[in-house]
Amino acid sequence: MTVELMPPAAEELAVLPRVIRQRVTVLIERLERWPEVSGAKPLRGKLAGHWRMRTGDYRVQFVIRGQVVIVGKIAHRDRFYEE
């Protein structure tokens, strides 16, 4: 699988504290092995079709399109589910 970061997700990743950025980067690298990734949960409601993984208080939201994993959002859990 190929993993792509949308521009907003790349910006969010860039401003994270270094320790959190390293942990999130490990999650993103794990997505290259989709679907053999543990810890991914499908989202519901208006986010149906999207998935999320977490590390501590941070979440990574992504969607699968063929052989590409598209990371659309990286955020603290307090802001993760906001529009």
C-alpha distances in whole Angstrom, upper triangle without the diagonal:
4,7,10,13,16,19,21,18,18,22,22,20,23,26,25,27,26,26,24,21,21,20,18,16,15,14,11,10,10,8,5,6,7,9,11,12,15,17,15,18,18,21,24,26,25,22,21,18,16,15,17,17,20,21,25,26,23,20,17,16,13,12,10,10,9,5,6,7,10,13,16,19,19,23,26,26,30,28,25,26,28,27
4,7,10,13,16,18,16,15,19,20,18,20,23,23,25,24,24,22,20,19,19,16,14,15,14,10,10,11,8,6,9,9,12,14,14,17,19,17,19,19,21,24,26,25,22,21,18,16,16,17,17,20,21,25,25,22,19,16,15,12,12,10,10,10,6,5,6,8,11,14,17,18,21,24,25,28,27,23,25,27,26
4,7,10,13,15,12,12,16,16,14,17,20,19,22,21,21,19,16,16,16,13,11,12,11,7,8,10,7,6,10,10,12,14,13,16,17,15,17,18,19,22,24,23,19,20,17,14,14,14,14,17,18,21,22,18,16,12,12,10,10,9,10,11,9,6,5,6,7,11,13,14,18,21,22,25,23,20,22,23,23
4,6,9,12,10,9,13,14,13,15,18,18,21,20,21,19,16,17,17,14,12,14,13,9,11,13,10,10,13,13,16,18,16,19,19,17,19,19,19,22,24,22,19,20,17,14,14,15,15,18,19,22,22,19,16,12,12,9,10,10,11,12,11,7,6,5,6,9,11,13,17,20,22,24,22,19,21,22,21
4,6,8,6,6,9,10,9,12,14,15,18,18,19,17,14,15,16,12,11,14,12,9,11,14,12,12,16,15,18,20,18,20,19,17,19,19,19,22,23,21,18,19,17,14,14,14,15,16,17,20,20,16,14,11,10,9,11,12,13,15,14,10,9,6,5,6,8,10,13,17,19,21,19,16,18,19,18
4,6,5,6,9,10,11,12,15,16,19,20,21,19,16,18,18,15,14,17,16,12,15,17,15,16,19,18,20,22,20,22,21,19,20,19,18,21,22,19,16,18,17,14,15,15,16,18,19,22,21,17,15,12,11,10,11,13,13,16,16,12,10,7,6,5,8,10,13,17,19,21,18,16,17,17,16
4,5,5,6,9,10,11,13,15,18,19,21,19,16,18,19,16,15,19,18,15,17,20,18,19,22,21,24,26,24,25,24,22,23,22,21,24,24,21,19,21,20,17,18,18,19,20,21,23,22,18,16,14,13,13,15,17,17,20,19,16,14,11,9,8,9,11,14,17,20,21,18,16,18,18,16
4,5,5,6,9,10,11,13,17,18,20,17,15,18,18,15,15,19,17,15,18,20,18,20,23,22,24,26,23,25,23,21,21,21,19,22,22,19,17,20,19,16,17,16,17,18,19,21,19,15,14,12,12,12,14,17,18,21,21,17,15,12,9,7,7,8,11,14,16,17,14,13,15,14,13
4,5,5,6,9,10,11,15,16,17,14,12,14,15,11,12,15,13,11,14,16,15,17,20,19,21,23,20,21,20,17,18,18,17,20,21,19,16,19,18,14,14,13,14,14,15,18,16,13,11,9,9,10,13,15,17,20,19,15,13,10,7,5,5,6,9,12,15,16,13,12,14,14,14
4,5,5,6,9,10,14,14,16,14,11,13,14,11,11,14,14,11,14,17,15,17,20,20,22,24,21,23,22,20,21,22,21,24,25,23,20,22,21,18,17,16,16,17,17,19,18,14,14,11,12,13,15,17,18,21,20,16,14,11,9,9,8,8,11,15,17,19,16,15,18,18,17
4,5,5,7,9,13,14,16,14,11,15,16,13,13,17,17,14,17,20,19,20,24,23,26,27,24,25,24,22,23,24,22,25,26,24,21,24,23,20,20,18,18,18,18,20,18,15,15,13,14,15,18,20,22,24,24,20,17,14,12,11,9,9,11,14,17,18,15,15,18,17,17
4,5,6,7,10,12,14,11,9,13,14,11,12,15,15,13,16,19,18,20,23,22,24,26,22,23,21,20,21,21,20,23,24,22,19,22,22,18,18,15,15,15,15,16,14,11,11,10,12,14,17,20,22,25,24,20,17,14,11,10,7,6,7,10,13,14,12,11,15,14,15
4,6,5,9,10,11,9,6,9,11,8,8,12,12,11,13,16,16,17,20,21,23,24,20,21,20,19,20,21,21,24,25,24,21,23,22,19,18,15,14,14,13,15,14,11,11,10,12,14,17,19,21,24,23,19,16,14,11,11,9,7,8,11,14,16,14,13,17,17,18
4,6,8,9,12,10,7,11,13,11,11,14,15,14,16,19,19,20,23,24,26,27,24,25,23,22,24,25,25,28,29,27,24,27,26,22,21,19,18,17,16,18,17,14,15,14,16,17,20,23,24,27,25,22,19,17,14,14,12,10,12,14,17,19,17,16,20,20,20
4,7,8,11,10,8,12,14,12,13,16,17,16,18,21,21,23,26,26,28,29,26,26,24,23,25,26,25,28,29,27,24,27,27,23,22,20,19,17,16,17,15,13,14,14,17,19,22,25,27,29,28,24,22,19,16,15,13,10,10,12,16,16,15,15,19,19,19
4,6,8,6,5,9,10,9,11,14,14,14,17,19,19,22,24,24,26,27,23,23,21,21,22,24,23,26,28,26,24,26,26,22,21,18,16,14,13,13,12,10,12,13,15,18,21,24,26,29,28,24,21,19,16,15,13,9,9,10,13,15,14,14,18,18,20
4,6,5,6,9,10,10,12,14,15,16,18,20,21,23,26,26,28,28,25,24,22,23,24,26,26,29,30,30,27,29,29,25,23,20,18,16,13,13,13,11,14,15,18,21,25,27,29,32,30,27,24,22,19,19,16,13,12,12,15,16,16,17,20,21,23
4,6,5,6,9,10,10,13,14,15,16,19,20,22,24,25,28,27,24,24,22,23,25,27,27,31,32,32,28,31,30,26,24,21,19,16,14,14,15,13,16,16,20,21,25,27,29,31,29,26,23,22,19,20,18,14,14,14,18,19,19,19,23,24,25
4,5,5,6,9,10,11,13,15,16,17,19,21,23,24,26,25,22,21,20,21,23,26,26,29,32,31,28,30,29,26,23,20,17,14,11,11,12,12,14,15,19,21,25,27,29,31,29,26,23,23,19,21,18,14,14,14,17,19,19,19,23,24,26
4,5,5,6,8,10,11,12,14,15,17,19,21,22,24,23,20,19,17,18,20,22,22,26,28,27,24,26,26,22,20,16,14,11,8,9,9,8,11,12,15,18,22,24,27,29,27,24,21,20,16,17,15,11,11,10,13,15,16,15,19,20,22
4,5,5,6,9,10,10,12,14,15,17,20,21,23,23,19,20,18,18,21,23,23,26,28,27,24,26,25,21,19,16,14,12,10,12,12,10,11,11,15,17,20,22,25,27,25,22,19,18,14,16,13,10,11,12,15,17,17,16,19,21,22
4,5,5,6,9,10,11,13,15,16,18,20,22,21,18,18,18,18,21,23,24,28,30,29,26,28,26,23,20,17,15,13,10,12,14,12,13,13,17,18,21,23,25,27,24,22,19,19,16,18,16,13,14,15,17,20,20,19,22,24,25
4,5,5,7,9,10,11,13,15,17,18,20,19,15,15,14,15,18,21,21,25,28,27,24,25,24,21,18,15,11,10,7,9,11,9,11,11,15,16,20,21,24,26,24,21,18,18,15,17,15,12,13,13,15,18,18,17,20,22,24
4,5,5,6,9,10,11,13,15,16,18,18,14,15,13,13,16,18,19,22,25,24,21,22,21,17,15,12,9,8,7,10,11,8,8,8,11,13,16,18,21,23,21,18,15,14,11,13,11,8,10,11,13,16,16,14,17,19,21
4,5,5,6,9,10,12,14,15,18,17,14,16,15,15,18,20,21,25,27,26,23,24,22,19,17,14,12,12,10,13,15,12,12,10,13,14,17,18,20,22,19,17,14,14,11,14,13,11,13,15,17,20,19,17,20,22,23
4,5,5,6,9,10,12,14,16,15,12,13,13,14,17,19,21,25,28,27,24,24,23,19,17,14,11,11,10,13,15,13,13,11,14,15,17,18,21,22,19,17,15,15,13,16,15,13,15,16,18,21,21,19,22,24,25
4,5,5,7,9,11,11,13,13,9,10,10,10,13,16,17,21,24,24,20,21,19,16,13,10,7,8,8,12,13,11,10,8,11,11,14,15,18,20,17,15,12,13,11,14,13,11,13,15,16,19,19,16,19,21,23
4,5,5,7,10,10,13,13,11,12,12,11,14,16,17,21,24,23,19,20,18,15,13,11,9,11,11,15,16,13,11,8,10,10,12,13,16,17,15,12,9,10,8,11,12,10,13,16,17,20,19,16,19,21,22
4,5,6,8,10,13,12,10,13,14,13,17,19,20,24,27,26,23,23,21,18,15,14,12,13,13,17,19,16,14,12,14,13,15,15,17,18,15,13,11,12,11,15,15,14,17,19,20,24,23,20,23,25,26
4,5,6,8,10,9,7,9,10,10,14,16,19,22,26,26,22,22,19,17,14,13,10,12,12,16,18,16,14,12,13,12,14,14,17,17,14,13,11,13,12,16,16,15,18,19,20,24,23,20,22,25,26
4,5,5,8,8,7,10,11,9,13,14,16,20,23,23,19,19,16,13,11,11,10,12,13,17,19,16,13,10,11,9,11,10,13,13,11,10,7,10,9,13,14,14,17,19,20,23,22,19,20,23,24
4,6,9,9,9,12,14,13,16,17,20,23,26,25,22,21,18,16,14,14,13,16,17,21,22,19,17,14,14,12,13,11,13,13,10,9,8,11,11,15,17,17,20,22,23,27,25,22,24,26,26
4,6,6,6,10,13,12,15,17,20,23,26,26,23,22,19,17,15,15,14,16,17,21,23,21,18,16,16,14,14,12,14,13,11,11,10,13,14,18,19,19,22,24,24,28,27,24,25,28,28
3,5,5,9,11,10,13,13,16,20,23,23,19,18,15,14,12,13,12,15,17,21,22,20,17,14,14,11,11,9,12,11,9,9,8,12,13,16,18,18,21,23,23,26,26,22,23,26,26
4,5,8,11,9,12,12,16,19,22,23,19,17,14,14,12,13,13,16,18,22,23,21,18,16,15,13,12,10,12,12,10,11,10,14,15,18,19,20,22,24,24,27,26,23,23,26,27
4,7,10,10,13,14,18,21,24,25,22,20,18,17,14,14,13,16,17,21,23,21,19,17,17,15,15,13,16,15,13,14,13,16,17,20,21,21,23,25,24,28,28,24,25,28,29
4,7,7,10,12,16,19,23,23,20,19,16,15,11,11,10,12,14,17,19,17,15,13,14,13,14,13,16,16,14,14,12,15,15,18,18,18,20,21,21,24,24,21,22,25,26
4,6,9,12,15,18,22,23,20,19,17,15,12,11,9,11,12,15,17,16,14,14,14,14,15,15,19,19,18,18,15,17,16,19,19,18,20,20,19,23,23,20,21,25,26
4,6,10,13,16,20,21,18,17,16,14,10,8,6,8,10,12,14,13,11,11,12,13,15,15,19,20,19,18,15,17,16,18,17,16,17,17,16,19,20,17,18,21,23
4,7,10,13,17,18,14,14,12,10,6,6,5,8,11,14,15,13,10,9,10,10,11,12,16,17,17,16,12,14,13,15,14,14,16,16,15,19,19,15,16,19,21
4,6,10,13,15,12,11,10,9,5,5,7,9,13,15,15,14,11,11,10,10,11,13,16,18,19,17,14,15,14,15,15,15,16,16,14,18,18,14,14,17,19
4,7,10,12,9,7,7,6,4,6,9,12,16,18,18,16,13,12,10,10,10,11,14,17,18,17,14,14,14,14,14,16,17,18,16,18,18,14,13,16,17
4,7,8,6,5,7,6,5,7,10,12,16,18,17,15,12,11,9,10,10,13,16,18,20,18,15,15,14,13,13,14,15,16,14,16,15,12,10,13,14
4,6,5,4,8,8,9,11,14,16,20,21,19,18,15,15,12,13,13,15,18,20,22,21,18,18,17,16,16,17,18,18,16,17,17,14,11,14,14
4,5,5,9,10,12,14,17,19,22,23,22,20,17,17,14,15,15,17,19,22,24,23,20,19,19,17,17,19,19,20,17,18,17,14,11,13,13
4,6,9,9,12,14,17,19,23,24,22,20,17,17,13,14,13,16,18,21,23,21,19,17,17,15,15,18,18,19,17,18,16,14,10,11,10
4,6,6,8,10,14,16,20,21,19,17,14,13,10,10,10,13,15,18,20,18,16,14,13,12,12,15,15,17,15,16,14,11,9,11,10
4,5,8,11,15,17,21,23,21,20,16,15,11,11,10,12,14,17,19,18,15,15,15,14,15,17,18,20,18,19,18,15,12,14,14
4,7,10,14,17,21,23,22,20,16,14,11,9,7,8,10,13,15,14,12,12,13,12,14,17,18,21,19,21,19,16,14,17,16
4,7,11,14,17,20,19,16,12,10,7,6,5,8,10,13,15,13,10,10,10,9,11,13,15,17,16,18,16,13,12,14,14
4,7,10,14,17,16,14,10,8,6,5,6,8,12,15,15,13,10,10,9,10,11,12,14,16,14,17,16,12,12,15,15
4,7,10,13,12,10,6,5,4,6,9,11,15,17,17,15,12,11,9,10,9,10,11,12,11,14,14,10,11,14,15
4,7,10,11,9,6,5,7,8,11,13,17,19,18,16,13,13,11,12,11,10,11,12,11,15,15,11,13,16,18
4,6,7,6,4,6,9,11,15,17,20,23,22,20,16,16,13,14,12,10,10,9,9,13,13,11,13,16,18
4,6,5,6,8,12,14,18,20,23,25,24,22,18,18,15,16,14,11,11,10,10,14,15,13,15,18,21
4,6,8,11,14,17,21,23,27,29,28,25,21,21,18,19,16,12,11,9,9,12,14,13,16,18,21
4,7,10,13,17,20,23,26,29,28,26,22,21,17,17,14,11,9,6,6,8,10,10,13,15,18
4,7,10,13,17,20,23,26,25,22,18,17,14,14,10,7,6,4,6,9,9,8,11,14,16
4,6,10,13,16,20,22,22,19,15,14,11,11,8,6,6,6,6,10,9,7,10,12,14
4,7,10,13,16,19,18,15,12,10,7,8,6,5,7,9,10,13,12,8,11,13,15
4,7,11,14,17,17,14,10,9,6,6,5,6,9,11,11,14,12,8,10,12,12
4,7,10,13,13,10,7,5,4,6,7,9,12,15,15,18,16,12,13,15,15
4,7,10,11,8,6,5,7,8,10,13,16,18,18,21,19,15,15,17,16
4,6,7,6,5,6,9,11,14,16,19,22,21,24,22,19,19,21,20
4,6,5,6,7,11,12,16,18,22,25,25,27,25,21,21,23,21
4,6,8,10,14,16,19,21,25,28,28,30,28,25,25,26,25
4,7,10,13,16,19,21,24,27,27,30,28,25,26,27,26
4,6,10,12,15,17,21,24,25,27,25,22,23,24,23
4,6,10,12,14,17,20,21,24,22,18,19,21,21
4,6,9,12,15,19,19,22,19,16,17,19,18
4,6,8,11,15,16,18,16,13,15,16,16
4,7,10,14,15,17,14,11,12,13,12
4,6,10,11,13,10,8,10,11,11
4,7,9,12,9,7,11,12,13
4,6,8,6,5,9,10,12
4,5,6,6,9,11,13
4,5,5,7,10,13
4,6,8,8,12
4,6,6,9
4,6,8
4,7
4
